[in-house]
Amino acid sequence: MLEGDVDAVGLAASLILVGIAIAVSLGQQLRIERQLLWATLRAFVQLIVMGFVLAWLLQPGRSTWYSWLWVAGMVVFAAWTVRARAPEVPGLLPVALLAIAAATVVTMGVLFGLGVFPAEARAIVPLGGMMIGNSLGGTVLAARRVADELTDKRPEVEARLALGHSARRAGKPYARSAIRTAMTPQIESTKAVGLVFLPGAMTGLILAGVKPVDAVLVQAAIMYLILGAVATTSVVVALGSIRLLFTPDDRLRPLTRNNAA
């Protein structure tokens, strides 16, 4: 078993590359140094809180219902995050909530319903976080890409509408483009897994002493489910965003590009 203790010195040393990134931002006038600092601090606080939560959830005799409630809370928070990061799409919260909840139910149902993992807190919360977290990026990207496409190509969209196309038909090409854009990072990650990088679940299992072949099979199942979750959420949110960005009588709503990172 490998020693995994990290003291304050080790933690500080891990921030060296963050410091380099901040220096690059300052030198190149990228103006993202505050975002880097905030992301670093926020990640640390959230991980510390999660550590205490997991310690409480993993106590002997603790009901797994608390773990499922925590996963449900992660779904709600993820949907709220999507709405906050894609404010140009009005009424996005219910659509994002539906997409992420559906993907989570299906993927967790496969993982635990088919006995891939035991339905215990030590598996429920981390795996739920992996599914939801990976879906989050694609979901935000899909919503923002749809809004950007319709904003940039408004004359083209309105020409389609003038020719008698419905909002759904007029927006379909841009929804397809958004879905491809949202899924590309996960597709590329899946193609490169094992050759370019070793995913966290597989690495953790190997460090815990699990046979490499068994760890690979577990990681493959997780990667396939994550890919499916990203595809599901991207499609639902992209198509939902098309509906939200048009009025009931098939007119394109006023749009503004969101330049926030």
VOPAFI-410154 format. One record per residue: residue in three letters; residue number from 1; x, y, z of N, C-alpha, C, CB in turn. Coordinates in steps of 0.05 Angstrom, whole numbers, plus 5000, padded with zeros to 4 digits. Glycine has a CB too. Layout:
N
<"ALA" NUM <X Y Z> <X Y Z> <X Y Z> <X Y Z>>
...
***
This chain:
261
<"MET" 1 <5017 4976 5000> <5000 5000 5000> <5018 5025 5000> <4981 5000 5025>>
<"LEU" 2 <5013 5043 4982> <5029 5067 4981> <5021 5087 5002> <5027 5080 4953>>
<"GLU" 3 <5041 5101 5012> <5035 5123 5031> <5023 5146 5016> <5060 5131 5046>>
<"GLY" 4 <5001 5157 5026> <4987 5179 5011> <4985 5204 5027> <4960 5170 5003>>
<"ASP" 5 <5001 5206 5049> <4999 5230 5066> <5012 5254 5052> <5012 5226 5093>>
<"VAL" 6 <4998 5276 5051> <5008 5301 5040> <5008 5322 5061> <4992 5310 5015>>
<"ASP" 7 <5032 5332 5068> <5033 5353 5089> <5031 5380 5076> <5060 5350 5105>>
<"ALA" 8 <5034 5401 5093> <5031 5428 5082> <5052 5435 5061> <5032 5448 5105>>
<"VAL" 9 <5076 5425 5065> <5097 5431 5046> <5091 5418 5019> <5124 5420 5056>>
<"GLY" 10 <5081 5393 5020> <5074 5379 4995> <5051 5393 4981> <5067 5351 5001>>
<"LEU" 11 <5032 5402 4996> <5009 5416 4984> <5018 5443 4971> <4988 5422 5005>>
<"ALA" 12 <5036 5457 4985> <5046 5482 4974> <5062 5477 4949> <5064 5496 4995>>
<"ALA" 13 <5078 5455 4948> <5094 5449 4925> <5076 5443 4901> <5112 5425 4930>>
<"SER" 14 <5053 5431 4906> <5034 5425 4884> <5023 5450 4870> <5012 5408 4894>>
<"LEU" 15 <5026 5473 4883> <5016 5498 4872> <5036 5512 4854> <5008 5516 4894>>
<"ILE" 16 <5059 5500 4850> <5080 5513 4834> <5070 5518 4805> <5105 5495 4832>>
<"LEU" 17 <5057 5498 4793> <5047 5502 4766> <5025 5523 4764> <5038 5476 4754>>
<"VAL" 18 <5009 5524 4786> <4988 5545 4787> <5002 5573 4787> <4970 5542 4812>>
<"GLY" 19 <5023 5575 4802> <5038 5600 4802> <5049 5607 4774> <5061 5599 4822>>
<"ILE" 20 <5059 5586 4760> <5069 5591 4733> <5046 5600 4715> <5082 5565 4722>>
<"ALA" 21 <5023 5588 4718> <5000 5596 4701> <4992 5625 4707> <4976 5578 4707>>
<"ILE" 22 <4993 5633 4732> <4987 5661 4739> <5008 5680 4727> <4986 5664 4770>>
<"ALA" 23 <5033 5671 4728> <5054 5687 4717> <5051 5691 4687> <5082 5675 4723>>
<"VAL" 24 <5043 5669 4674> <5037 5671 4645> <5014 5690 4639> <5031 5642 4633>>
<"SER" 25 <4993 5688 4656> <4970 5706 4652> <4978 5735 4655> <4948 5699 4672>>
<"LEU" 26 <4995 5741 4675> <5004 5768 4679> <5022 5777 4656> <5018 5771 4705>>
<"GLY" 27 <5041 5760 4648> <5060 5767 4627> <5046 5771 4600> <5081 5746 4625>>
<"GLN" 28 <5027 5755 4594> <5013 5756 4568> <4987 5773 4569> <5006 5728 4558>>
<"GLN" 29 <4982 5785 4593> <4958 5802 4596> <4932 5787 4589> <4961 5827 4579>>
<"LEU" 30 <4931 5762 4599> <4907 5746 4594> <4884 5753 4612> <4913 5716 4597>>
<"ARG" 31 <4890 5765 4635> <4870 5775 4654> <4853 5752 4665> <4852 5795 4641>>
<"ILE" 32 <4866 5729 4670> <4852 5707 4683> <4865 5698 4709> <4851 5683 4663>>
<"GLU" 33 <4883 5715 4719> <4897 5708 4744> <4878 5707 4767> <4919 5728 4749>>
<"ARG" 34 <4858 5725 4768> <4839 5724 4790> <4822 5698 4788> <4821 5748 4789>>
<"GLN" 35 <4815 5691 4764> <4799 5666 4761> <4816 5642 4769> <4790 5663 4732>>
<"LEU" 36 <4842 5642 4763> <4859 5620 4771> <4861 5618 4802> <4887 5623 4759>>
<"LEU" 37 <4864 5641 4815> <4866 5641 4844> <4839 5633 4857> <4873 5669 4854>>
<"TRP" 38 <4817 5643 4846> <4791 5636 4857> <4785 5606 4853> <4769 5653 4844>>
<"ALA" 39 <4792 5596 4829> <4787 5567 4823> <4804 5550 4842> <4794 5561 4794>>
<"THR" 40 <4829 5558 4847> <4846 5543 4865> <4836 5542 4894> <4875 5554 4865>>
<"LEU" 41 <4828 5566 4903> <4817 5568 4931> <4791 5553 4933> <4814 5597 4939>>
<"ARG" 42 <4773 5557 4914> <4747 5544 4915> <4749 5514 4914> <4729 5553 4891>>
<"ALA" 43 <4767 5503 4897> <4771 5474 4896> <4781 5463 4922> <4791 5467 4873>>
<"PHE" 44 <4799 5478 4935> <4810 5468 4961> <4788 5467 4982> <4832 5486 4970>>
<"VAL" 45 <4772 5488 4984> <4750 5489 5004> <4730 5467 4998> <4737 5517 5003>>
<"GLN" 46 <4722 5464 4973> <4702 5444 4966> <4712 5416 4972> <4694 5446 4937>>
<"LEU" 47 <4738 5411 4967> <4749 5384 4972> <4751 5379 5002> <4777 5382 4960>>
<"ILE" 48 <4758 5399 5018> <4758 5396 5047> <4730 5389 5057> <4769 5421 5060>>
<"VAL" 49 <4710 5404 5048> <4683 5399 5056> <4674 5371 5048> <4664 5420 5044>>
<"MET" 50 <4681 5363 5024> <4674 5337 5014> <4688 5315 5031> <4682 5333 4985>>
<"GLY" 51 <4712 5320 5040> <4726 5301 5057> <4711 5296 5083> <4754 5311 5063>>
<"PHE" 52 <4701 5318 5095> <4686 5315 5120> <4659 5301 5115> <4681 5342 5133>>
<"VAL" 53 <4647 5308 5092> <4621 5295 5085> <4625 5265 5081> <4609 5307 5060>>
<"LEU" 54 <4646 5257 5066> <4651 5229 5062> <4657 5214 5088> <4674 5225 5042>>
<"ALA" 55 <4673 5228 5105> <4679 5215 5131> <4653 5210 5147> <4698 5233 5148>>
<"TRP" 56 <4634 5228 5145> <4609 5224 5159> <4592 5202 5146> <4592 5250 5160>>
<"LEU" 57 <4591 5202 5119> <4576 5183 5105> <4587 5154 5108> <4574 5190 5075>>
<"LEU" 58 <4613 5152 5111> <4626 5126 5112> <4627 5114 5140> <4653 5128 5102>>
<"GLN" 59 <4615 5127 5159> <4615 5116 5186> <4599 5090 5186> <4603 5136 5206>>
<"PRO" 60 <4608 5070 5201> <4594 5044 5202> <4565 5047 5211> <4609 5025 5221>>
<"GLY" 61 <4547 5034 5197> <4519 5035 5204> <4504 5058 5192> <4516 5036 5232>>
<"ARG" 62 <4518 5076 5177> <4504 5098 5165> <4487 5089 5141> <4524 5120 5157>>
<"SER" 63 <4462 5098 5140> <4445 5090 5118> <4454 5101 5091> <4416 5099 5124>>
<"THR" 64 <4452 5084 5070> <4460 5093 5044> <4441 5114 5033> <4462 5070 5025>>
<"TRP" 65 <4418 5118 5045> <4399 5138 5036> <4412 5166 5038> <4373 5137 5052>>
<"TYR" 66 <4429 5170 5057> <4442 5196 5059> <4461 5201 5035> <4459 5198 5085>>
<"SER" 67 <4473 5179 5026> <4491 5181 5002> <4475 5188 4978> <4506 5155 4998>>
<"TRP" 68 <4451 5175 4975> <4434 5181 4952> <4424 5210 4953> <4411 5161 4950>>
<"LEU" 69 <4418 5219 4977> <4409 5247 4980> <4431 5266 4972> <4400 5252 5009>>
<"TRP" 70 <4456 5259 4978> <4478 5276 4971> <4481 5277 4940> <4504 5266 4984>>
<"VAL" 71 <4478 5254 4928> <4479 5253 4898> <4457 5270 4886> <4477 5224 4888>>
<"ALA" 72 <4433 5269 4898> <4411 5285 4888> <4418 5315 4891> <4385 5279 4904>>
<"GLY" 73 <4431 5322 4913> <4439 5349 4917> <4460 5358 4896> <4451 5353 4944>>
<"MET" 74 <4478 5339 4888> <4497 5345 4868> <4484 5350 4841> <4518 5323 4865>>
<"VAL" 75 <4462 5335 4835> <4448 5339 4810> <4436 5367 4809> <4426 5318 4807>>
<"VAL" 76 <4423 5375 4831> <4411 5402 4833> <4432 5424 4830> <4395 5405 4859>>
<"PHE" 77 <4454 5421 4844> <4475 5441 4843> <4487 5442 4814> <4497 5435 4863>>
<"ALA" 78 <4490 5419 4801> <4501 5419 4774> <4482 5434 4755> <4505 5390 4764>>
<"ALA" 79 <4456 5429 4758> <4436 5442 4741> <4437 5472 4746> <4408 5431 4746>>
<"TRP" 80 <4439 5480 4771> <4441 5509 4777> <4467 5521 4765> <4441 5513 4808>>
<"THR" 81 <4488 5506 4765> <4513 5515 4754> <4511 5519 4724> <4536 5496 4759>>
<"VAL" 82 <4497 5501 4710> <4492 5504 4682> <4477 5530 4676> <4477 5479 4670>>
<"ARG" 83 <4456 5534 4692> <4440 5559 4688> <4457 5584 4692> <4416 5559 4707>>
<"ALA" 84 <4474 5583 4712> <4491 5606 4719> <4512 5611 4697> <4505 5602 4746>>
<"ARG" 85 <4522 5590 4685> <4544 5593 4665> <4533 5597 4637> <4561 5568 4665>>
<"ALA" 86 <4507 5593 4633> <4495 5599 4607> <4471 5616 4610> <4488 5572 4592>>
<"PRO" 87 <4474 5640 4621> <4451 5658 4627> <4437 5668 4602> <4460 5681 4644>>
<"GLU" 88 <4450 5665 4579> <4438 5675 4554> <4415 5657 4545> <4459 5676 4532>>
<"VAL" 89 <4412 5634 4557> <4389 5616 4551> <4369 5619 4573> <4399 5586 4547>>
<"PRO" 90 <4346 5632 4569> <4326 5636 4590> <4312 5610 4597> <4306 5657 4582>>
<"GLY" 91 <4307 5607 4623> <4292 5583 4632> <4306 5557 4629> <4266 5581 4616>>
<"LEU" 92 <4333 5558 4630> <4349 5534 4625> <4349 5514 4648> <4377 5542 4618>>
<"LEU" 93 <4345 5524 4672> <4347 5507 4696> <4331 5481 4695> <4339 5523 4720>>
<"PRO" 94 <4305 5482 4688> <4290 5456 4687> <4300 5437 4666> <4261 5462 4681>>
<"VAL" 95 <4309 5447 4644> <4320 5430 4623> <4346 5417 4632> <4324 5446 4597>>
<"ALA" 96 <4364 5433 4644> <4389 5422 4653> <4384 5402 4676> <4407 5445 4664>>
<"LEU" 97 <4365 5408 4693> <4359 5389 4715> <4348 5363 4704> <4338 5402 4734>>
<"LEU" 98 <4331 5364 4684> <4320 5340 4672> <4342 5324 4659> <4299 5347 4652>>
<"ALA" 99 <4360 5337 4644> <4381 5323 4629> <4400 5310 4648> <4396 5343 4611>>
<"ILE" 100 <4410 5324 4668> <4430 5313 4687> <4418 5292 4704> <4442 5335 4704>>
<"ALA" 101 <4393 5296 4713> <4380 5276 4730> <4375 5250 4714> <4353 5286 4740>>
<"ALA" 102 <4366 5252 4689> <4362 5228 4673> <4387 5213 4668> <4349 5236 4646>>
<"ALA" 103 <4409 5227 4661> <4434 5214 4657> <4445 5200 4682> <4455 5234 4646>>
<"THR" 104 <4441 5214 4705> <4450 5203 4730> <4435 5178 4738> <4448 5224 4752>>
<"VAL" 105 <4409 5178 4735> <4392 5155 4741> <4400 5131 4724> <4362 5161 4737>>
<"VAL" 106 <4404 5135 4698> <4410 5113 4681> <4438 5102 4687> <4409 5122 4652>>
<"THR" 107 <4458 5119 4689> <4485 5110 4694> <4488 5097 4721> <4505 5133 4691>>
<"MET" 108 <4477 5109 4742> <4478 5097 4769> <4462 5071 4770> <4468 5117 4790>>
<"GLY" 109 <4440 5070 4755> <4424 5045 4754> <4440 5023 4742> <4399 5050 4738>>
<"VAL" 110 <4456 5028 4721> <4473 5008 4709> <4495 4999 4729> <4485 5018 4683>>
<"LEU" 111 <4508 5019 4740> <4531 5012 4758> <4523 4996 4783> <4544 5038 4767>>
<"PHE" 112 <4500 5003 4794> <4492 4989 4819> <4470 4969 4815> <4482 5010 4839>>
<"GLY" 113 <4452 4974 4795> <4431 4955 4789> <4442 4929 4778> <4411 4966 4770>>
<"LEU" 114 <4463 4930 4762> <4475 4907 4750> <4498 4895 4767> <4485 4913 4722>>
<"GLY" 115 <4503 4907 4789> <4523 4897 4808> <4552 4902 4800> <4520 4868 4810>>
<"VAL" 116 <4557 4923 4783> <4584 4930 4776> <4599 4939 4801> <4585 4952 4754>>
<"PHE" 117 <4585 4954 4818> <4596 4962 4844> <4575 4956 4866> <4603 4993 4844>>
<"PRO" 118 <4584 4952 4890> <4565 4949 4912> <4552 4975 4919> <4579 4937 4937>>
<"ALA" 119 <4527 4975 4926> <4512 5000 4932> <4519 5009 4960> <4482 4995 4929>>
<"GLU" 120 <4544 5019 4963> <4554 5029 4988> <4562 5058 4985> <4577 5012 4999>>
<"ALA" 121 <4563 5072 5007> <4570 5101 5007> <4597 5106 4994> <4570 5112 5035>>
<"ARG" 122 <4616 5088 4998> <4643 5092 4987> <4643 5091 4957> <4662 5071 4998>>
<"ALA" 123 <4622 5080 4945> <4620 5078 4916> <4599 5098 4905> <4613 5050 4907>>
<"ILE" 124 <4577 5101 4919> <4555 5117 4909> <4563 5146 4905> <4531 5116 4929>>
<"VAL" 125 <4575 5159 4925> <4581 5187 4923> <4603 5193 4903> <4589 5198 4950>>
<"PRO" 126 <4626 5178 4904> <4647 5184 4884> <4638 5179 4855> <4672 5168 4890>>
<"LEU" 127 <4624 5157 4850> <4616 5151 4823> <4594 5170 4813> <4605 5122 4821>>
<"GLY" 128 <4576 5177 4831> <4557 5198 4824> <4570 5224 4817> <4537 5202 4847>>
<"GLY" 129 <4590 5231 4832> <4605 5256 4825> <4619 5254 4799> <4625 5262 4847>>
<"MET" 130 <4630 5231 4792> <4643 5228 4766> <4623 5231 4743> <4657 5201 4765>>
<"MET" 131 <4600 5218 4745> <4580 5220 4724> <4570 5248 4721> <4557 5201 4730>>
<"ILE" 132 <4563 5261 4743> <4551 5288 4742> <4573 5308 4733> <4540 5295 4769>>
<"GLY" 133 <4596 5306 4745> <4618 5325 4738> <4625 5325 4709> <4642 5319 4755>>
<"ASN" 134 <4628 5301 4698> <4635 5299 4669> <4613 5309 4651> <4643 5270 4662>>
<"SER" 135 <4588 5305 4660> <4565 5314 4644> <4563 5345 4644> <4539 5302 4654>>
<"LEU" 136 <4572 5356 4666> <4568 5385 4670> <4582 5402 4648> <4579 5393 4697>>
<"GLY" 137 <4607 5395 4642> <4621 5411 4622> <4608 5410 4595> <4650 5401 4620>>
<"GLY" 138 <4600 5385 4587> <4587 5383 4561> <4560 5397 4560> <4583 5354 4554>>
<"THR" 139 <4546 5397 4582> <4520 5409 4584> <4522 5440 4581> <4506 5402 4610>>
<"VAL" 140 <4541 5451 4595> <4546 5480 4593> <4554 5488 4565> <4567 5490 4613>>
<"LEU" 141 <4572 5472 4554> <4582 5477 4527> <4560 5476 4506> <4604 5458 4520>>
<"ALA" 142 <4542 5456 4509> <4520 5453 4489> <4502 5478 4490> <4504 5428 4495>>
<"ALA" 143 <4495 5486 4515> <4476 5509 4517> <4489 5535 4506> <4468 5513 4546>>
<"ARG" 144 <4513 5540 4513> <4526 5564 4505> <4532 5564 4475> <4552 5569 4520>>
<"ARG" 145 <4538 5541 4464> <4544 5539 4436> <4519 5544 4419> <4555 5511 4429>>
<"VAL" 146 <4496 5533 4428> <4471 5539 4414> <4465 5569 4414> <4447 5523 4428>>
<"ALA" 147 <4468 5582 4437> <4462 5610 4439> <4481 5626 4421> <4464 5620 4467>>
<"ASP" 148 <4507 5619 4421> <4527 5633 4405> <4521 5630 4375> <4555 5624 4411>>
<"GLU" 149 <4514 5605 4367> <4508 5600 4339> <4484 5616 4329> <4502 5570 4335>>
<"LEU" 150 <4463 5617 4345> <4439 5632 4338> <4444 5662 4338> <4416 5625 4356>>
<"THR" 151 <4462 5671 4356> <4469 5699 4356> <4485 5707 4332> <4484 5706 4382>>
<"ASP" 152 <4505 5692 4326> <4523 5698 4303> <4509 5695 4276> <4548 5680 4304>>
<"LYS" 153 <4490 5677 4274> <4477 5671 4249> <4448 5678 4249> <4481 5641 4242>>
<"ARG" 154 <4442 5699 4263> <4414 5708 4265> <4401 5714 4238> <4412 5732 4283>>
<"PRO" 155 <4415 5729 4220> <4402 5733 4193> <4396 5707 4179> <4420 5750 4176>>
<"GLU" 156 <4413 5688 4181> <4409 5662 4167> <4385 5648 4180> <4434 5645 4169>>
<"VAL" 157 <4383 5648 4206> <4361 5635 4220> <4335 5649 4213> <4365 5636 4251>>
<"GLU" 158 <4334 5675 4213> <4310 5689 4206> <4302 5685 4177> <4313 5719 4212>>
<"ALA" 159 <4321 5682 4160> <4315 5675 4132> <4301 5648 4130> <4341 5675 4115>>
<"ARG" 160 <4310 5629 4146> <4297 5603 4146> <4268 5605 4156> <4313 5583 4164>>
<"LEU" 161 <4265 5621 4177> <4238 5625 4188> <4220 5639 4167> <4239 5642 4214>>
<"ALA" 162 <4231 5658 4153> <4215 5672 4133> <4206 5654 4110> <4231 5696 4121>>
<"LEU" 163 <4222 5633 4106> <4215 5613 4085> <4194 5593 4094> <4240 5599 4075>>
<"GLY" 164 <4186 5596 4119> <4165 5579 4129> <4174 5556 4147> <4150 5568 4107>>
<"HIS" 165 <4200 5555 4153> <4210 5534 4171> <4200 5539 4199> <4241 5533 4170>>
<"SER" 166 <4195 5517 4213> <4188 5519 4241> <4214 5526 4257> <4175 5493 4252>>
<"ALA" 167 <4210 5534 4282> <4233 5540 4299> <4251 5516 4302> <4224 5551 4326>>
<"ARG" 168 <4239 5493 4306> <4254 5468 4309> <4271 5462 4284> <4235 5445 4315>>
<"ARG" 169 <4258 5465 4261> <4273 5459 4236> <4294 5480 4231> <4253 5458 4213>>
<"ALA" 170 <4288 5505 4236> <4307 5527 4231> <4331 5524 4249> <4294 5554 4235>>
<"GLY" 171 <4327 5515 4274> <4349 5513 4293> <4364 5487 4293> <4339 5518 4320>>
<"LYS" 172 <4354 5467 4278> <4366 5440 4279> <4395 5440 4271> <4350 5422 4261>>
<"PRO" 173 <4404 5454 4250> <4432 5453 4243> <4450 5463 4265> <4437 5469 4217>>
<"TYR" 174 <4441 5483 4279> <4457 5495 4300> <4457 5478 4325> <4447 5523 4307>>
<"ALA" 175 <4436 5463 4330> <4435 5444 4352> <4455 5422 4346> <4407 5433 4356>>
<"ARG" 176 <4456 5412 4321> <4474 5391 4314> <4503 5400 4319> <4470 5382 4285>>
<"SER" 177 <4509 5425 4310> <4536 5436 4314> <4543 5437 4343> <4538 5463 4301>>
<"ALA" 178 <4524 5446 4360> <4529 5449 4389> <4534 5421 4401> <4505 5462 4402>>
<"ILE" 179 <4518 5401 4393> <4522 5374 4404> <4549 5363 4397> <4499 5355 4394>>
<"ARG" 180 <4557 5366 4372> <4584 5357 4365> <4606 5371 4381> <4589 5362 4334>>
<"THR" 181 <4603 5397 4384> <4623 5412 4399> <4624 5403 4429> <4617 5442 4398>>
<"ALA" 182 <4600 5398 4440> <4599 5390 4468> <4610 5362 4473> <4570 5392 4478>>
<"MET" 183 <4607 5345 4454> <4615 5317 4457> <4644 5312 4450> <4598 5299 4441>>
<"THR" 184 <4656 5330 4434> <4683 5326 4424> <4704 5322 4446> <4691 5349 4407>>
<"PRO" 185 <4705 5339 4467> <4725 5334 4488> <4723 5306 4501> <4722 5355 4510>>
<"GLN" 186 <4699 5297 4507> <4696 5271 4519> <4703 5248 4500> <4668 5267 4529>>
<"ILE" 187 <4696 5252 4474> <4703 5232 4454> <4734 5229 4452> <4691 5239 4427>>
<"GLU" 188 <4747 5252 4451> <4776 5252 4449> <4789 5240 4474> <4787 5281 4444>>
<"SER" 189 <4778 5246 4497> <4788 5234 4522> <4785 5204 4522> <4774 5246 4546>>
<"THR" 190 <4762 5195 4512> <4757 5166 4511> <4776 5152 4492> <4728 5161 4503>>
<"LYS" 191 <4782 5165 4469> <4800 5154 4449> <4829 5152 4460> <4799 5170 4424>>
<"ALA" 192 <4836 5171 4477> <4864 5172 4487> <4868 5158 4513> <4872 5201 4490>>
<"VAL" 193 <4847 5148 4526> <4850 5135 4552> <4868 5111 4550> <4822 5127 4563>>
<"GLY" 194 <4886 5109 4570> <4904 5086 4571> <4930 5091 4556> <4891 5062 4559>>
<"LEU" 195 <4929 5107 4534> <4954 5113 4519> <4966 5139 4526> <4947 5112 4489>>
<"VAL" 196 <4948 5160 4529> <4958 5186 4536> <4955 5192 4566> <4942 5207 4520>>
<"PHE" 197 <4934 5182 4578> <4931 5187 4607> <4917 5163 4620> <4915 5213 4612>>
<"LEU" 198 <4921 5160 4646> <4908 5139 4662> <4887 5152 4679> <4929 5123 4679>>
<"PRO" 199 <4861 5146 4675> <4840 5159 4690> <4842 5154 4720> <4813 5149 4680>>
<"GLY" 200 <4828 5172 4735> <4830 5171 4764> <4820 5146 4777> <4815 5194 4775>>
<"ALA" 201 <4798 5135 4767> <4787 5111 4780> <4806 5087 4777> <4760 5103 4767>>
<"MET" 202 <4817 5084 4753> <4836 5062 4748> <4861 5066 4765> <4843 5061 4718>>
<"THR" 203 <4872 5090 4765> <4896 5096 4781> <4891 5090 4810> <4905 5124 4777>>
<"GLY" 204 <4868 5099 4821> <4862 5095 4849> <4860 5065 4856> <4836 5109 4856>>
<"LEU" 205 <4847 5050 4838> <4845 5021 4843> <4872 5007 4843> <4827 5008 4822>>
<"ILE" 206 <4889 5015 4824> <4916 5003 4823> <4932 5010 4848> <4931 5012 4798>>
<"LEU" 207 <4930 5035 4857> <4944 5044 4881> <4934 5030 4906> <4942 5074 4885>>
<"ALA" 208 <4908 5022 4904> <4896 5008 4927> <4903 4978 4927> <4866 5011 4927>>
<"GLY" 209 <4917 4968 4906> <4925 4941 4905> <4909 4922 4888> <4925 4930 4932>>
<"VAL" 210 <4889 4934 4873> <4873 4917 4855> <4890 4909 4831> <4847 4933 4846>>
<"LYS" 211 <4885 4885 4820> <4899 4876 4797> <4894 4895 4773> <4891 4847 4789>>
<"PRO" 212 <4915 4902 4758> <4912 4921 4736> <4890 4914 4716> <4938 4923 4722>>
<"VAL" 213 <4888 4888 4709> <4867 4880 4690> <4840 4885 4701> <4870 4850 4683>>
<"ASP" 214 <4835 4879 4727> <4809 4884 4739> <4804 4915 4740> <4808 4873 4768>>
<"ALA" 215 <4825 4930 4746> <4821 4959 4746> <4815 4970 4719> <4847 4973 4757>>
<"VAL" 216 <4826 4958 4698> <4821 4967 4671> <4792 4962 4663> <4839 4953 4651>>
<"LEU" 217 <4781 4938 4671> <4753 4932 4664> <4734 4951 4678> <4747 4903 4672>>
<"VAL" 218 <4740 4957 4703> <4723 4976 4718> <4724 5003 4705> <4732 4978 4748>>
<"GLN" 219 <4748 5012 4698> <4751 5039 4685> <4737 5040 4658> <4780 5046 4682>>
<"ALA" 220 <4738 5018 4643> <4725 5017 4617> <4695 5021 4620> <4731 4991 4602>>
<"ALA" 221 <4683 5007 4640> <4654 5009 4644> <4647 5038 4652> <4645 4990 4666>>
<"ILE" 222 <4664 5050 4669> <4658 5078 4677> <4661 5097 4654> <4678 5086 4700>>
<"MET" 223 <4682 5094 4637> <4686 5112 4615> <4663 5110 4595> <4712 5105 4601>>
<"TYR" 224 <4653 5086 4590> <4631 5082 4571> <4606 5096 4582> <4625 5052 4566>>
<"LEU" 225 <4601 5094 4608> <4577 5106 4619> <4580 5137 4619> <4573 5096 4648>>
<"ILE" 226 <4604 5146 4624> <4608 5176 4624> <4603 5186 4595> <4637 5183 4633>>
<"LEU" 227 <4613 5172 4575> <4609 5180 4548> <4579 5181 4541> <4623 5161 4528>>
<"GLY" 228 <4565 5161 4550> <4536 5161 4546> <4522 5183 4561> <4524 5134 4555>>
<"ALA" 229 <4531 5189 4585> <4519 5211 4601> <4523 5238 4587> <4530 5211 4629>>
<"VAL" 230 <4548 5242 4578> <4554 5268 4564> <4537 5270 4539> <4584 5269 4557>>
<"ALA" 231 <4534 5248 4524> <4518 5249 4499> <4489 5255 4506> <4520 5222 4484>>
<"THR" 232 <4478 5243 4527> <4450 5247 4534> <4445 5275 4543> <4442 5228 4557>>
<"THR" 233 <4461 5285 4561> <4457 5313 4571> <4461 5333 4549> <4475 5318 4594>>
<"SER" 234 <4481 5329 4531> <4486 5348 4510> <4463 5350 4491> <4512 5340 4494>>
<"VAL" 235 <4451 5327 4483> <4429 5327 4465> <4404 5340 4477> <4422 5298 4456>>
<"VAL" 236 <4398 5332 4502> <4374 5343 4515> <4376 5373 4518> <4370 5330 4542>>
<"VAL" 237 <4400 5383 4527> <4403 5412 4532> <4404 5427 4506> <4429 5417 4548>>
<"ALA" 238 <4417 5416 4486> <4419 5431 4460> <4391 5434 4448> <4437 5416 4440>>
<"LEU" 239 <4376 5412 4447> <4349 5414 4436> <4330 5431 4453> <4337 5385 4432>>
<"GLY" 240 <4334 5428 4480> <4318 5445 4498> <4325 5474 4495> <4323 5436 4526>>
<"SER" 241 <4350 5481 4490> <4358 5508 4487> <4346 5520 4461> <4388 5511 4486>>
<"ILE" 242 <4344 5504 4440> <4332 5514 4416> <4303 5522 4421> <4333 5492 4394>>
<"ARG" 243 <4289 5506 4436> <4261 5512 4442> <4259 5537 4459> <4247 5488 4457>>
<"LEU" 244 <4277 5540 4478> <4276 5563 4496> <4284 5590 4483> <4295 5559 4520>>
<"LEU" 245 <4300 5588 4462> <4310 5612 4449> <4291 5622 4426> <4337 5607 4437>>
<"PHE" 246 <4269 5607 4422> <4249 5616 4404> <4223 5621 4419> <4244 5595 4381>>
<"THR" 247 <4206 5639 4409> <4180 5644 4422> <4161 5622 4413> <4169 5672 4414>>
<"PRO" 248 <4138 5619 4427> <4118 5599 4419> <4109 5602 4390> <4095 5600 4437>>
<"ASP" 249 <4110 5626 4379> <4101 5630 4352> <4124 5631 4332> <4085 5657 4349>>
<"ASP" 250 <4146 5617 4340> <4169 5612 4322> <4183 5637 4313> <4159 5598 4297>>
<"ARG" 251 <4189 5655 4333> <4206 5678 4328> <4231 5676 4345> <4191 5704 4333>>
<"LEU" 252 <4254 5683 4334> <4278 5682 4350> <4279 5705 4370> <4303 5683 4331>>
<"ARG" 253 <4284 5697 4395> <4285 5717 4416> <4309 5736 4413> <4285 5704 4444>>
<"PRO" 254 <4308 5760 4425> <4333 5776 4426> <4355 5762 4440> <4327 5804 4438>>
<"LEU" 255 <4379 5762 4429> <4401 5747 4441> <4425 5765 4444> <4409 5723 4424>>
<"THR" 256 <4440 5760 4465> <4466 5774 4469> <4487 5754 4476> <4463 5795 4492>>
<"ARG" 257 <4510 5757 4465> <4532 5738 4470> <4543 5742 4499> <4556 5742 4450>>
<"ASN" 258 <4547 5720 4513> <4558 5721 4540> <4588 5716 4538> <4544 5700 4558>>
<"ASN" 259 <4603 5737 4545> <4632 5735 4543> <4646 5726 4569> <4644 5761 4534>>
<"ALA" 260 <4629 5719 4589> <4641 5711 4614> <4654 5684 4611> <4620 5709 4637>>
<"ALA" 261 <4676 5679 4625> <4690 5654 4624> <4677 5633 4641> <4719 5657 4632>>
***
